[in-house]
């Protein structure tokens, strides 16, 4: 009897990355009728303790994974979709977007503080320019502290659990609800932040399965088809198109939310001044002709273009103009 084919799946080595990769890789393997080999890859974002903003953003997590994929060391890689740069990656394509999970941000505090009950001048940890702007918009009195490290370390700094050598020096931290859920740490959440008031990063809560842009093996094709979720791909595409459209002329933090409801694709995006003192918001909807991948993509492109045009027309670039190329 011939041995089962093997699909090599690349991932970062953090507890969160491994948890989400193992879960989705098992589904890929089942749909493909193949064995799965998890390959752990170290990225710059894992080894450099500088702030993500100074490293160029969350895209630093993707580079090493993509290099391994291009080199043929793995057959597919698993990313958090929010960590993927919006620019196309030469030689690669998005093979599948599984069904999205919770897209919300969550406030975690050992003392059980919510945004409203945090003491005056409380210290809140986050490394995200978007979250910083959103926090300062509603609570300009807060002291924002840059935050790096794995989930347990971040939680320990807010007094949720203990990690050896980590001081509890923060009143709260803001993390993605999806990551906490995948690690079984939703119990750490003091408050889930509603996306109606607190839009999150493009693609937050979704995974991206990236492959080489070449003919794929029958098993890998089956595996990807078995986990693809058309609605999640369409909403993530709409959100990422807003980000891409704004990046050309605007460096301000962006929160964006797309949902499909009542046969309509709704998209809302907010652009913030870095200090939270100003915000521009645009909301539009599109009606896909059908639920086919092509029609959903057309609707995503349509609604994103209208949102971007309105935001730029209303002065989004003035909140934080993109830096000119050197």
Secondary structure by P-SEA (a helix, b strand, c coil): ccccbbbbbbbcccaaaaaaaaaaaaaaaaaacbbbbbbbbbccccccccccccccccccccaaaaaaaaaccccccccccccccccccccccccccccccccbbbbbbcccccccccccbbbbbbccaaaaaaaaaccccbbbbbbbccaaaaaaaacccccccccccccbbbbbaaaaaaacccccccbbbbcccccccccccbbbbccccccccaaaaaaaaacccaaaaaaaaaaaaaaaaaccccccbbbbbbbbcccbbbbbbbbbcccccbbbbbbbbbbbccccaaaaaaaaaaaaaaaaaaaaaacccccccccccc
